Amino acid sequence: MLLFDVGSKFHALDDNALNELQTRDVGRHLVLLGPYSRSGWNHLGPAIYYVLAVPYRLTGSHSVGLYVGALMINSIAVAGILMISWRRGGLPILILSALGLSAVLHNLGPSFLRDPWNPYVTVLPFGLMLFLTWELATGAVWALPVSAGVATFLVQTHVGYIPLALPLLIGGAVSLVITTRRLRGRSDGARCLLRASAISVAVLGVMWLPPVLAVVLNRPGNLGDAAYYFIHTNSHHSLTDGYRVVAAQLSLRPEWITGAHTPSKISLEPTALRSNPLPWLILLFAAASLFLWRRRIGEGTHLAVVVAATLALGILSVARTSGPIYAYRLRWTWMLAMAAFVVVAWAGWVLVAPVLLHRRRFVLAALLVGMIVGLSIANAAAAGQTSTPDDPAASVLAKLMPRVVSALPRGTGPVVVQPTFFDVYSQGAVLWLERTGINVRVGSALAGAQTFGVRRVYHGGPVRATLMVGSGGVFDVFAGNPRLQLIAYHGRVSPAQRVPIAARLVDLAAQYHAGRISTRDFLRTRAKLNHEIGDAVGFFIERKTRS
C-alpha cells in the first residue's frame, strides 16, 4: 500500500521530516548524531539513519521509503524471533511465539509498525534482543555479533534502552562464555569465542565510529551531554511506578492482547501508575519456570531466566525515567510480556502434550495456527485500509507547499525557515524546499545543528526570504503582525473571519483570569468558540523593509 497507493504523493513532516533530512545526507555528508531529544541533546548515534538509507534510496528517495524501512526493520525482528523460537523449541514453540507476535502486531496496528519514529521502530527489535540473549545463553556463538549490532541499534536510536539492552548484551556474552566452555571444551570453545568476539568488536567499532567522530570533530559533540543527562537523571519516580508499568502487561487486561489503553489526558502517562494491577501472569510464569527447570528442559529454563532478568531491568528502567512516563514510550513492555507468555505456554504444552493422542495434538496445533492465520488476515486487512501516514497534517502540507514555492520572491541567498514551538510543519517545509532544489536554511534560534544538521543552519549573508509557519493560536498572532505577509493558508474559516472570533477568545480568557466568569462557563464558551474558529495553518514571509 505504501509503495503503490501512497508512493511519492506523501511528504513527511514533524520528527519524521527530520529523520528524512538526516537519512538524505547518508552517503553525501557526515551523519554523526542520532535523533534529536526534547531535552536538548541527541540520542547516542545515527544507526537508524544508516539502516533506513537503504530502503530510502531503493524507493527513489521519497518520504515513503522511510516507512517502508520501518516495516523492513520490524519484519527482520519478527523473522529473527521466529527463527530463534524454532531453533530452540522446535515447531510447538515456533507456533506459540508466532501466536504471541500476531497478537502484538494486531494491537500495535499498521500505523505504528510503519512509523520510523525512534520510540516506535525500536519496539520489535527489543523483542529480538530478548530472544538473541536467549540464544547466547544456550551457547549459540553466532548470536554474539548480531546481538552487538541489535543492542547498538537500540541504544543509539533511543537512550532509554541503555538499562535494558546493555545488561542483556553483557549478561548474554557472559552466559555464552560459560556455556561454550562447558559444552565444547576449552580449546574448541576458545577458538569459537575468539572468532565471534573479533567480529563483534568490528561491528561495535564500525557502528560507534560516527558518535566518536562527533566528539572529536565537535559537530557538535553529543555523547558527553547525553551521558551527563542519563547519569544525573533526577527521576521523581519510584520502583513502585516501575512495577506498576511492567505489571500492567502481566495483568488480566494486558495491552498487548486487548489493545492500548487510553492514557491520562493531562499527563499522557499510563493509568496503571495510579493503580495496583495484579500480575496474574507472573504467578503462572514463576510456576512455569519452576516446572521447566524440574523437567530439565534447559532451553525453556534459559528463556525463563532471560525474561525474569529483563522484568527486573524493566522495573529499574521505568523508575529511572526523567519527567513524565509517557505511555507511547512503553510499548517495549509488550514484548517482555509476550516472551513471558511463551514461557507459560511452553510449560502448558509440555504438561498437556504427553497425555493427548497424536490426533488431538494435531487438532490443538491446528487451532493455534488457525488463530495465527486469523490475526494475520485481520492485520493485512487493516494495513490495506490504512490511509496516507500522518493524515490530515500531511495532506495540508501537500496542499500548501506548492503555493509557498510559487509565492517565494526572486532573489539570491537561501530561504531561511524559522521554526516555532509546537509546530509540526516547519520541518516538512524544509524537507519539501530542499527536495524541490531550493537553497534552504534554518534559523539557529530554535533549531540548529542537532535537529537539522550543521550544513542546514543559517550563518548570515543575503536572504531570499524568511519563512515562518503559524498554526492554531500562533497563526492569529502572526496574522496580526504587520511585518509578516501571509502567502498560503488552510483553515475552516477565512483569515478575516478568524479575527473577531480570536478576539472573543482573548477576552474570554481575560474575564476568566479576572474571576468574572466561572470555570464551567469558561470551558463551555471556549469549546464553542474553538469549534467555530476551527484550526488554521498559515505560511508567512517577512516583508522586506526599504532602507
C-alpha positions in Angstrom: 0.0 0.0 0.0 2.8 2.4 0.8 4.6 1.7 -2.5 1.7 1.5 -4.9 -1.1 3.6 -3.2 0.8 6.3 -1.3 4.0 6.5 -3.2 5.7 9.8 -4.0 2.5 11.8 -3.1 3.4 11.7 0.6 5.9 14.1 2.2 7.0 13.6 5.8 6.6 16.3 8.5 7.4 16.8 12.1 10.0 14.4 13.6 10.0 12.1 10.6 10.8 15.0 8.3 13.9 15.5 10.5 14.7 11.8 10.2 14.4 12.0 6.4 16.7 15.0 6.2 19.3 13.1 8.1 18.8 10.0 6.0 19.1 12.0 2.8 22.6 13.0 4.0 23.9 9.5 4.3 26.5 8.9 1.7 26.7 12.6 0.9 27.6 14.3 4.1 28.8 13.1 7.6 25.9 11.9 9.7 27.2 11.6 13.2 24.3 12.3 15.6 21.2 10.3 16.5 17.6 11.5 16.6 17.1 14.8 18.5 15.8 14.6 22.1 13.5 17.2 23.5 16.0 17.5 26.4 18.4 19.4 24.2 20.8 16.6 23.1 20.7 13.9 20.5 20.3 10.2 21.1 23.6 8.4 21.0 24.1 7.6 17.4 22.9 7.6 13.8 22.5 3.8 13.3 18.8 4.3 12.4 19.7 6.7 9.5 22.2 4.3 8.0 19.7 1.4 8.2 16.9 3.5 6.7 19.1 4.8 3.9 19.0 1.5 2.0 15.2 1.3 1.5 15.0 5.1 1.2 17.4 5.1 -1.8 15.7 1.9 -3.3 12.3 3.7 -3.3 13.5 6.7 -5.2 14.5 8.9 -2.1 10.8 9.6 -1.4 9.4 10.0 2.2 7.5 6.7 1.8 10.9 5.0 1.8 11.4 5.7 5.5 8.1 4.0 6.3 9.0 1.0 4.1 12.3 1.0 6.0 10.4 0.8 9.3 8.4 -2.2 8.0 11.7 -3.8 6.9 13.2 -3.4 10.4 10.1 -4.8 12.1 9.9 -7.7 9.6 13.6 -8.6 10.3 12.9 -8.5 14.0 9.8 -10.8 13.6 11.7 -13.2 11.4 14.6 -13.3 13.9 12.3 -14.1 16.8 10.5 -16.9 14.9 13.8 -18.4 13.7 15.2 -18.5 17.2 12.0 -19.9 18.6 12.1 -22.7 16.0 15.8 -23.4 16.7 15.4 -23.6 20.4 12.0 -25.0 20.9 11.0 -26.7 17.7 7.7 -26.4 15.9 5.5 -26.1 19.1 7.4 -23.1 20.4 7.5 -21.5 16.9 3.7 -21.7 16.8 3.4 -20.2 20.3 5.8 -17.4 19.5 4.0 -16.7 16.3 0.7 -16.5 18.2 2.1 -14.1 20.7 3.7 -11.9 18.0 0.5 -11.9 15.9 -1.4 -10.5 18.9 1.3 -7.9 19.5 1.3 -6.8 15.8 -2.5 -6.7 15.7 -2.7 -4.4 18.7 0.2 -2.2 17.7 -1.5 -1.6 14.4 -0.2 -0.8 10.9 0.3 2.9 11.6 2.7 2.0 14.4 4.5 -0.7 12.6 5.3 1.5 9.6 6.3 4.6 11.6 10.1 5.3 11.6 9.8 7.4 14.8 12.5 6.2 17.2 10.2 5.3 20.2 8.2 3.1 17.8 10.8 1.5 15.5 12.8 0.1 18.4 10.0 -2.0 20.0 10.2 -5.2 17.9 14.0 -5.0 17.7 13.9 -5.0 21.5 11.9 -8.3 21.4 14.6 -9.6 19.0 17.3 -8.6 21.6 15.4 -10.7 24.2 15.5 -13.8 22.0 19.1 -13.2 20.9 20.1 -13.1 24.6 18.3 -16.5 25.0 20.3 -17.8 22.0 23.5 -16.6 23.7 22.6 -18.2 27.0 22.2 -21.6 25.2 25.7 -21.3 23.7 25.0 -20.0 20.1 28.2 -18.2 19.2 26.8 -16.7 16.0 24.4 -14.6 18.1 27.2 -12.6 19.7 28.0 -10.2 16.8 24.3 -10.0 15.9 23.4 -9.1 19.5 26.1 -6.4 19.5 24.6 -4.9 16.4 21.0 -5.0 17.6 21.9 -3.7 21.1 23.9 -0.8 19.4 20.9 0.0 17.2 18.6 0.2 20.2 20.9 2.2 22.4 21.9 4.7 19.6 18.3 5.1 18.5 16.8 5.7 21.9 18.8 6.3 25.1 16.0 4.7 27.2 17.3 1.2 26.1 20.6 1.6 27.8 19.4 0.0 31.1 17.7 -2.8 29.0 19.9 -3.7 26.0 23.3 -3.2 27.6 22.8 -5.6 30.5 21.2 -8.1 28.1 24.3 -7.9 25.9 26.7 -8.2 28.7 24.8 -10.9 30.5 24.3 -12.9 27.3 28.0 -12.7 26.5 29.0 -13.9 30.0 26.5 -16.8 29.6 27.9 -17.6 26.2 31.4 -17.9 27.6 30.3 -20.2 30.4 28.1 -22.4 28.2 30.5 -22.6 25.4 33.4 -23.7 27.6 31.2 -26.3 29.2 29.7 -27.8 26.0 32.6 -27.6 23.6 35.7 -27.9 25.8 38.3 -25.2 26.5 40.3 -25.2 23.2 37.4 -25.5 20.8 35.3 -23.1 22.7 38.1 -20.6 22.9 38.5 -20.6 19.1 34.8 -20.1 18.5 34.6 -17.3 21.1 37.7 -15.6 19.7 36.2 -15.5 16.2 32.8 -14.3 17.4 34.5 -11.7 19.7 36.6 -10.4 16.8 33.6 -10.0 14.6 31.6 -8.3 17.5 34.4 -5.9 18.1 34.4 -5.0 14.4 30.7 -4.5 14.5 30.9 -2.3 17.6 33.8 -0.3 16.1 32.0 0.5 12.9 28.7 1.4 14.5 30.2 3.5 17.2 32.7 5.4 14.9 30.2 8.2 14.0 29.4 9.1 17.6 33.1 9.1 18.4 33.8 11.3 15.4 31.1 13.7 16.6 33.0 14.2 19.8 36.4 14.5 18.0 35.1 16.9 15.4 32.7 18.7 17.8 29.9 18.8 15.2 28.7 19.3 18.0 30.0 16.7 20.5 27.0 15.0 22.0 28.0 11.9 24.0 29.0 13.9 27.0 25.7 15.8 27.2 23.7 12.7 26.7 25.8 10.7 29.3 25.6 13.6 31.8 21.8 13.7 31.4 21.5 9.9 31.8 23.8 9.6 34.8 22.5 12.6 36.6 18.8 11.9 36.0 16.7 13.4 38.7 13.8 11.0 38.5 10.9 11.5 40.7 9.6 8.0 40.0 10.0 5.0 42.3 10.4 1.3 41.9 6.7 1.1 42.7 6.0 3.1 39.5 8.2 0.7 37.5 6.5 -2.3 39.0 3.0 -0.9 38.1 4.0 -0.3 34.5 5.5 -3.7 34.0 2.8 -5.5 36.0 0.1 -3.9 33.9 1.2 -6.0 30.9 1.0 -9.2 33.1 -2.5 -8.4 34.4 -5.9 -9.6 33.3 -6.1 -6.9 30.7 -2.7 -6.6 29.1 -2.4 -4.1 26.3 -0.6 -6.5 24.0 -3.7 -8.7 24.0 -6.6 -6.2 24.5 -5.1 -3.1 22.8 -3.5 0.1 24.0 -5.3 1.7 27.0 -6.2 5.4 26.9 -3.5 7.3 28.9 -4.2 10.1 31.3 -5.5 13.1 29.3 -3.4 15.5 31.4 0.0 13.8 31.8 -0.2 11.2 28.9 1.1 8.7 31.4 -0.5 5.2 31.7 -3.4 4.9 34.1 -1.6 1.9 35.7 0.6 4.4 37.6 -2.5 5.3 39.7 -3.5 1.7 40.4 -2.0 -1.6 41.6 -2.6 -4.1 38.8 -2.5 -7.8 39.8 0.1 -9.5 37.6 -1.6 -12.9 37.4 0.7 -13.9 34.6 3.8 -13.5 36.8 2.4 -16.2 39.1 1.9 -18.5 36.1 5.3 -17.5 34.8 7.0 -18.4 38.1 5.2 -21.8 38.2 6.0 -22.5 34.5 9.7 -21.6 35.1 10.0 -24.0 38.0 8.2 -26.7 36.0 10.5 -26.4 33.1 13.5 -26.5 35.4 12.2 -29.5 37.2 11.6 -31.3 33.9 15.2 -30.4 32.9 14.1 -28.6 29.8 17.2 -26.4 29.5 16.1 -24.3 26.5 12.9 -23.3 28.3 14.7 -22.6 31.5 17.2 -20.3 29.8 14.4 -18.3 28.2 12.6 -18.1 31.6 15.9 -16.7 33.2 16.3 -14.1 30.5 12.7 -13.0 30.8 12.9 -12.8 34.6 16.1 -10.7 34.5 14.6 -8.4 31.9 11.4 -7.9 34.1 13.7 -6.6 36.9 15.6 -4.4 34.4 12.3 -3.1 33.1 11.2 -2.0 36.6 14.5 -0.2 37.1 14.4 1.4 33.7 10.9 2.9 34.3 11.9 4.1 37.7 14.9 6.0 36.3 12.7 7.9 33.8 13.2 11.6 34.0 9.9 13.6 33.7 6.6 12.0 32.7 6.5 8.3 31.9 4.7 8.8 28.6 2.6 5.8 27.5 3.9 5.9 23.9 7.4 5.1 25.2 6.4 1.9 26.9 5.4 -0.4 24.1 8.6 -2.4 24.7 6.9 -3.8 27.8 4.5 -5.6 25.4 7.4 -7.6 24.0 8.5 -8.5 27.5 5.1 -9.8 28.5 4.8 -11.7 25.2 8.0 -13.5 26.0 6.7 -14.4 29.4 3.6 -15.8 27.7 5.8 -18.0 25.6 7.4 -19.5 28.7 4.0 -20.2 30.3 2.6 -21.7 27.1 5.7 -23.8 26.7 5.2 -25.3 30.1 1.5 -25.9 29.3 2.4 -27.6 26.1 4.9 -29.9 27.9 2.3 -30.7 30.5 -0.6 -31.4 28.1 1.0 -32.9 25.0 2.1 -36.3 26.5 -1.5 -37.1 27.7 -3.0 -36.2 24.3 -3.3 -38.6 21.5 -1.5 -37.8 18.3 -4.7 -36.7 16.6 -5.7 -34.4 19.4 -2.2 -32.8 19.5 -2.6 -32.1 15.8 -6.1 -30.6 16.4 -4.6 -28.3 19.1 -1.8 -27.2 16.9 -4.2 -26.6 14.0 -6.3 -24.5 16.3 -3.3 -22.3 17.3 -2.3 -22.0 13.7 -5.9 -21.0 12.8 -5.7 -18.2 15.4 -2.4 -17.0 13.9 -3.9 -17.0 10.4 -7.0 -15.2 11.6 -4.9 -12.5 13.3 -2.7 -12.2 10.2 -5.7 -11.8 7.9 -7.0 -9.1 10.2 -3.6 -7.4 10.3 -3.3 -7.5 6.5 -6.9 -6.1 6.1 -6.1 -3.2 8.5 -2.9 -2.4 6.6 -4.8 -2.4 3.3 -7.3 0.2 4.7 -4.7 2.5 6.2 -4.5 5.9 4.6 -1.6 8.2 4.0 0.8 8.4 7.0 0.2 11.5 9.3 -3.0 12.4 7.7 -4.6 15.0 7.8 -1.5 17.1 8.5 0.4 15.6 5.6 -2.4 16.4 3.3 -2.4 20.1 4.5 1.3 20.3 3.9 0.9 18.9 0.4 -1.8 21.4 -0.4 0.1 24.5 0.9 3.7 23.9 -0.1 3.2 24.4 -3.9 1.6 27.8 -3.1 4.6 28.6 -0.9 7.1 27.7 -3.6 5.2 29.8 -6.2 4.9 32.8 -3.8 8.6 33.0 -2.8 10.2 36.2 -4.1 13.0 36.1 -6.5 16.5 36.8 -5.2 19.8 35.4 -4.1 20.6 33.7 -0.9 18.7 30.9 0.9 15.2 30.7 2.1 15.5 30.8 5.9 12.8 28.8 7.8 12.2 30.0 11.4 10.5 27.1 13.3 8.2 27.9 16.2 7.2 25.9 19.3 4.7 23.0 18.9 5.0 23.4 15.1 4.8 20.2 13.0 5.0 21.8 9.6 8.4 23.7 9.6 10.4 20.5 9.4 8.3 19.3 6.5 8.7 22.7 4.8 12.5 22.5 5.0 12.4 19.0 3.5 10.0 20.0 0.7 12.0 23.0 -0.3 15.3 21.0 -0.2 13.8 18.3 -2.4 12.5 20.9 -4.8 16.0 22.2 -5.3 15.6 25.4 -3.4 18.5 26.6 -1.2 17.0 26.4 2.3 18.5 27.1 5.7 17.2 27.0 9.3 17.4 29.9 11.8 19.5 28.8 14.7 17.4 30.4 17.4 15.0 27.4 18.0 16.6 24.8 15.7 20.2 24.2 15.0 22.8 21.6 14.1 21.4 19.0 16.5 18.0 19.0 14.8 18.5 19.7 11.1 22.2 19.1 10.7 25.1 21.6 10.7 25.0 22.3 7.0 21.4 23.5 7.1 22.0 26.2 9.8 21.9 29.8 8.5 25.1 31.7 9.5 24.4 35.1 7.9 24.5 36.7 4.5 21.9 37.6 1.9 18.5 36.0 2.4 15.9 35.3 -0.3 13.1 35.1 2.1 12.4 34.4 5.8 9.6 31.8 6.1 7.5 31.1 9.2 4.6 28.8 9.9 1.8 29.5 12.3 -0.9 27.1 13.3 -3.8 27.4 15.8 -3.4 30.4 18.1 0.1 31.2 16.7 -1.5 31.8 13.3 -3.6 34.6 14.8 -0.6 36.2 16.4 1.3 36.1 13.1 -1.7 37.3 11.1 -1.8 40.4 13.3 1.8 41.2 12.8 2.2 43.9 10.0 5.8 42.7 9.3 4.5 39.3 8.1 2.8 38.5 4.8 0.5 35.5 4.5 1.3 33.5 1.4 -0.5 30.2 1.9 -3.4 29.4 4.2 -5.6 26.4 5.2 -8.5 26.7 7.7 -12.2 26.2 8.3 -12.9 29.9 8.0 -11.1 32.7 6.2 -8.3 34.7 7.9 -10.7 37.8 8.1 -13.4 35.7 9.7 -11.0 34.4 12.4 -10.1 37.9 13.7 -13.3 38.6 15.7 -13.5 35.1 17.0 -9.9 35.2 18.1 -10.6 38.5 19.9 -13.5 36.9 21.7 -11.3 34.1 22.9 -8.7 36.5 24.2 -11.4 38.5 26.0 -12.9 35.3 27.4 -9.6 34.3 28.9 -9.1 37.7 30.4 -12.6 37.5 32.0 -11.8 34.1 33.5 -8.5 35.1 35.0 -10.1 38.2 36.5 -12.7 35.9 38.2 -15.7 37.4 36.3 -16.9 34.0 34.9 -17.0 30.5 36.3 -14.8 27.7 35.2 -17.8 25.9 33.8 -18.9 28.8 31.7 -15.3 29.5 30.6 -14.8 25.9 29.3 -18.2 25.7 27.7 -17.8 29.0 25.9 -14.2 28.3 24.9 -15.1 25.0 23.4 -17.9 26.6 21.4 -15.6 29.3 20.0 -12.8 26.9 19.2 -15.3 24.8 17.3 -16.5 27.9 15.4 -13.0 29.1 14.6 -11.5 25.7 13.8 -7.9 25.0 13.2 -5.7 27.0 10.8 -2.3 26.7 9.2 -0.6 29.6 7.5 2.8 30.2 5.9 4.2 33.7 6.3 7.2 35.6 4.9 8.8 38.7 6.4 8.1 41.8 4.5 11.2 43.5 3.2 11.6 47.0 4.5 13.1 49.8 2.4 16.2 51.3 3.8 
